[in-house]
Amino acid sequence: MDGISHSLGQLVFQKIREEILDGTYAKGKELKETAIGEELGVSRTPVREALRQLELEGLITIIPNKGAFVVGFSGQDIRDIYEMRLALEGLCVKRAALSADRVQIERMEEILYLADFHYSKGHMEQMAGLDDKFHGLLYEAGGSKVLEHALKDYHQYLCRARKTSLSNRERAQQSNREHWRILEAVREQNAEKAEEAVRMHIKCAIQNMEISGGREHGQD
């Protein structure tokens, strides 16, 4: 039973975390064990387990005799995550340049052609989804499960900021051009060029975030 409870706790954790990240649960919102359990069809035990894990990640605070409340992200939190991503993705793409196979490169290329198509049609939501897929394949091509897991986790935290960034047509087009430069370096097996391209891509994303202010993401 403990294993089943733990598994349910992880599912509840993922669900609540997604809803904090996408704004369903706003900063300051109280998370009630009974209500969440009824909504998800689980007992209070996996909900309690999920809330403890969310507190460890800094997404909520649990106040004794009061309850659990959403903390959200500050502007510094988002910048810190981008800085960590800058270091790790640079390492990952260097590895990808040396280990990506033909199928992975072709899949990334297909995604970028699709992104160009959706840009021409003004489909910004589709572009955000393709952006996720491109980076996911890039992490996979790096050949490190540890790096892949860490970077995908950072992407979940940044999903709201990135979707807003890519809803801007100018930034969406620029972002896909940056993706093409990364892919070109990977195809050439040029690790240094690939690292520089991905670092420039993330720096541009940081600059765009700072210009936009990111107020809808709970940033100060």
C-alpha positions, -999 to +999 in steps of 0.1 A: +000+000+000+029+024+008+041+021-028+006+028-042+002+058-019+037+071-029+028+067-066-005+086-061+014+113-042+037+118-072+007+121-095-010+146-072+023+165-069+027+167-107-009+179-111-007+206-084+027+218-096+014+221-132-016+242-119+007+264-099+030+270-129+001+277-153-015+301-129-046+280-120-035+283-084-024+319-080+000+333-055-015+333-020-042+307-028-049+282+000-046+246-010-071+225+010-063+188+014-100+178+014-110+198-017-080+186-037-086+150-027-122+153-038-113+169-071-087+143-079-105+113-064-078+104-039-076+103-001-059+130+020-027+109+024-013+113-012-024+150-011-005+156+021+026+139+006+023+160-025+020+192-004+052+183+016+071+178-017+058+211-031+070+229+001+104+214-004+105+228-039+095+262-025+063+264-044+041+265-014+044+273+023+027+252+050+018+273+081+009+252+112-028+254+122-035+276+092-029+256+060-009+254+028-005+285+006+009+290-029+042+311-028+047+315-066+078+328-082+097+361-078+116+377-107+148+366-091+136+330-090+130+330-128+163+347-135+181+321-113+165+292-133+175+308-166+211+311-153+212+274-143+197+265-177+223+286-194+251+265-179+235+231-182+221+235-217+254+247-229+270+214-217+241+194-231+243+208-266+281+203-267+274+166-261+246+166-287+269+180-313+291+150-308+265+123-303+233+132-321+223+107-348+208+112-382+172+104-370+174+129-341+188+156-364+160+150-389+133+151-362+147+184-350+148+198-385+112+187-391+101+205-360+118+237-371+101+236-406+068+231-388+075+261-366+083+282-396+050+271-411+030+279-380+047+313-377+036+322-412+000+313-402+002+332-369-002+301-348+017+311-317+004+284-294+016+257-318+050+274-319+053+272-282+045+234-283+071+229-310+096+249-290+092+224-262+096+195-285+128+209-301+145+214-268+133+180-256+150+164-286+181+184-280+183+172-244+177+136-255+205+140-281+229+150-254+229+114-242+228+122-205+197+111-185+208+133-156+211+165-178+179+156-197+159+153-165+173+185-149+167+206-181+132+192-186+124+201-150+137+237-155+115+239-186+084+231-166+092+259-142+097+283-171+068+272-192+046+302-185+074+327-192+083+309-224+048+307-237+043+344-231+076+351-249+066+330-279+032+346-281+051+377-293+055+373-331+088+390-333+103+370-305+088+338-319+105+343-352+138+352-337+136+322-314+132+298-343+161+314-362+182+308-331+170+271-331+182+268-367+216+281-357+218+255-329+208+227-353+233+238-379+261+236-354+249+202-342+247+189-378+283+202-383+294+184-351+308+217-340+305+216-302+319+251-295+296+267-321+266+248-307+274+259-272+277+295-283+245+293-303+225+279-273+240+304-249+230+333-272+195+318-275+190+317-237+205+352-232+180+365-258+152+348-239+164+364-206+165+398-223+130+394-237+117+383-203+132+414-186+118+437-213+083+423-210+085+426-172+068+392-166+043+406-142+017+379-150+043+353-138+042+367-102+075+384-108+084+414-085 
